[in-house]
Amino acid sequence: MTENNDKVPELTKHEFEELVKKDFVLIDFFAGWCMPCVMMGPVIDELSEKFAGKIHFGKVNVENNQELARKYQVSSIPNFILFKKGEIVEQFAGSIGVEDFEDKLNKFL
Protein backbone atom coordinates (compact mmCIF):
# COMPACT_ATOMS: atom_id res chain seq x y z
CA MET A 1 0.00 0.00 0.00
CA THR A 2 1.52 3.31 -1.03
CA GLU A 3 0.84 6.54 0.74
CA ASN A 4 -0.88 9.14 -1.41
CA ASN A 5 0.54 12.57 -0.63
CA ASP A 6 -0.25 13.90 -4.09
CA LYS A 7 -1.91 17.29 -4.41
CA VAL A 8 -3.66 16.24 -7.62
CA PRO A 9 -6.75 14.09 -7.04
CA GLU A 10 -7.21 10.64 -8.56
CA LEU A 11 -10.52 10.66 -10.39
CA THR A 12 -13.32 8.17 -10.82
CA LYS A 13 -14.95 7.91 -14.25
CA HIS A 14 -17.80 10.17 -13.11
CA GLU A 15 -15.43 12.76 -11.58
CA PHE A 16 -13.37 12.70 -14.78
CA GLU A 17 -16.43 13.37 -16.94
CA GLU A 18 -17.45 16.32 -14.74
CA LEU A 19 -13.94 17.80 -14.55
CA VAL A 20 -13.11 17.75 -18.28
CA LYS A 21 -16.13 19.99 -18.99
CA LYS A 22 -14.29 22.88 -17.33
CA ASP A 23 -12.16 25.42 -19.22
CA PHE A 24 -8.67 23.89 -19.13
CA VAL A 25 -8.05 20.49 -17.57
CA LEU A 26 -4.86 18.41 -17.60
CA ILE A 27 -5.35 14.70 -16.97
CA ASP A 28 -2.43 12.48 -16.02
CA PHE A 29 -3.08 8.87 -17.10
CA PHE A 30 -0.82 6.68 -14.95
CA ALA A 31 -0.33 3.36 -13.15
CA GLY A 32 1.16 2.77 -9.73
CA TRP A 33 3.68 0.23 -11.06
CA CYS A 34 4.97 2.62 -13.76
CA MET A 35 8.23 4.18 -12.56
CA PRO A 36 8.16 7.14 -15.03
CA CYS A 37 4.57 7.80 -13.85
CA VAL A 38 5.71 7.83 -10.23
CA MET A 39 8.57 10.18 -11.13
CA MET A 40 6.15 12.58 -12.87
CA GLY A 41 3.93 12.82 -9.75
CA PRO A 42 5.91 15.67 -8.11
CA VAL A 43 6.13 17.49 -11.48
CA ILE A 44 2.35 17.37 -11.86
CA ASP A 45 1.91 18.52 -8.25
CA GLU A 46 4.24 21.49 -8.86
CA LEU A 47 2.45 22.42 -12.08
CA SER A 48 -0.93 22.20 -10.35
CA GLU A 49 0.29 24.88 -7.92
CA LYS A 50 1.83 27.07 -10.64
CA PHE A 51 -1.31 26.93 -12.78
CA ALA A 52 -3.84 27.12 -9.92
CA GLY A 53 -6.90 29.04 -11.11
CA LYS A 54 -5.94 28.57 -14.78
CA ILE A 55 -5.82 24.80 -15.30
CA HIS A 56 -7.58 22.07 -13.33
CA PHE A 57 -5.55 18.89 -12.74
CA GLY A 58 -6.61 15.29 -12.23
CA LYS A 59 -5.17 11.78 -12.43
CA VAL A 60 -6.66 8.64 -13.91
CA ASN A 61 -5.29 5.22 -12.97
CA VAL A 62 -5.39 3.23 -16.21
CA GLU A 63 -5.68 -0.06 -14.32
CA ASN A 64 -8.91 1.06 -12.62
CA ASN A 65 -10.24 2.97 -15.65
CA GLN A 66 -9.41 0.87 -18.71
CA GLU A 67 -12.51 2.15 -20.48
CA LEU A 68 -11.27 5.77 -20.25
CA ALA A 69 -7.75 4.74 -21.32
CA ARG A 70 -9.21 3.01 -24.41
CA LYS A 71 -11.52 5.92 -25.20
CA TYR A 72 -8.59 8.34 -25.29
CA GLN A 73 -6.20 5.85 -26.96
CA VAL A 74 -3.77 5.86 -24.04
CA SER A 75 -1.35 3.12 -25.09
CA SER A 76 1.75 4.29 -23.21
CA ILE A 77 2.07 5.92 -19.82
CA PRO A 78 2.57 8.40 -18.35
CA ASN A 79 0.17 10.05 -20.78
CA PHE A 80 -1.10 13.60 -20.42
CA ILE A 81 -4.16 15.05 -22.10
CA LEU A 82 -5.03 18.74 -21.98
CA PHE A 83 -8.75 19.37 -22.45
CA LYS A 84 -10.61 22.60 -23.05
CA LYS A 85 -14.32 22.29 -22.33
CA GLY A 86 -14.26 18.54 -23.03
CA GLU A 87 -12.23 18.74 -26.26
CA ILE A 88 -8.65 17.47 -26.49
CA VAL A 89 -6.27 20.30 -27.35
CA GLU A 90 -2.97 18.47 -26.69
CA GLN A 91 -1.82 14.96 -25.83
CA PHE A 92 1.71 13.83 -25.03
CA ALA A 93 3.36 10.86 -23.36
CA GLY A 94 6.51 10.15 -21.41
CA SER A 95 8.56 11.92 -18.78
CA ILE A 96 8.86 15.67 -19.25
CA GLY A 97 10.84 18.16 -17.19
CA VAL A 98 8.84 20.76 -15.29
CA GLU A 99 10.11 23.68 -17.44
CA ASP A 100 9.29 21.95 -20.73
CA PHE A 101 5.90 20.91 -19.39
CA GLU A 102 5.23 24.48 -18.25
CA ASP A 103 6.13 25.78 -21.74
CA LYS A 104 3.70 23.31 -23.34
CA LEU A 105 0.86 24.43 -21.05
CA ASN A 106 1.60 28.15 -21.39
CA LYS A 107 1.02 27.92 -25.18
CA PHE A 108 -2.69 27.38 -24.49
CA LEU A 109 -3.25 30.14 -21.94
C-alpha positions, 0 to 999 in steps of 0.5 A: 500500500503506497501513501498518497501525498499527491496534491492532484486528485485521482478521479473516478470515471464520473469525476473525470467526466465532470472535470473535463467539462471545465475550461482547461483540464490536464489529466495524467493517465498513470499506473502505480507500477509505472516508474516514469509515472511515479517520477512525474507525480511531483512534477504534476503537483508542482504544475498544479500549484503554478497553474492554480486558477488557470488549469484544473488537474486530475489523475486517472489510474489506467488499471482502474479505468481501462474504459477511459484509457481506451476511449482516449487511446492511451497506449503508453504511460505516463500520458497527459491530455489537456482538455478545453471544455471537453475537447482534447487540445494536446496529448503527449506521453513520457517523462517531461521536465517541469520547465518543458511541461510548463512551456507546453501548457503556457502555449494554451493560456 
